Amino acid sequence: MKDDVSINEFVVTIKRPLLESNHYADIPENVIDHVRNDRDDDRDDVLLLNEQKAVLVFCNTPHTSRDILRHVNVAYHPDALKLYIRALVNNGCLQMTMPDKPTSKNQHYFTTKKGKRLLSKKD
């Protein structure tokens, strides 16, 4: 269970047994890429939208949330922030430059080692 104070919610994660890679065969390849996380302590499959992959590539240097969403051609909207930025932060793929001030207008995000490792994976 994770307490995300910045968006005033609890996140509960229930791990599933590992699925065979052909389980995702019915999902169009241009929408979602299947990436397996190689960490021993987190063996779940990780699905990244193409836009999320673009965010991770773009954030090799720190960028604001507005710049990130503009880069992936998505309107600046709370739902877009949740899908393209907060989801990656919660998964440990993106990190805030000022984690103690999550709503700061000067907040920037950058790709973590885990995010870079996921990008380098090939199926």
Secondary structure, DSSP 4 states (H G I P E B T S, - for coil): -EEEGGGTEEE---PPPPPPGGGGTTS-TTTEEEEE---TT--SEEEEEHHHHHHHHHTTS-B-HHHHHHHTT----HHHHIIIIIHHHHTTSEEES-TT-TT-TT--EEE-HHHHHHHH---
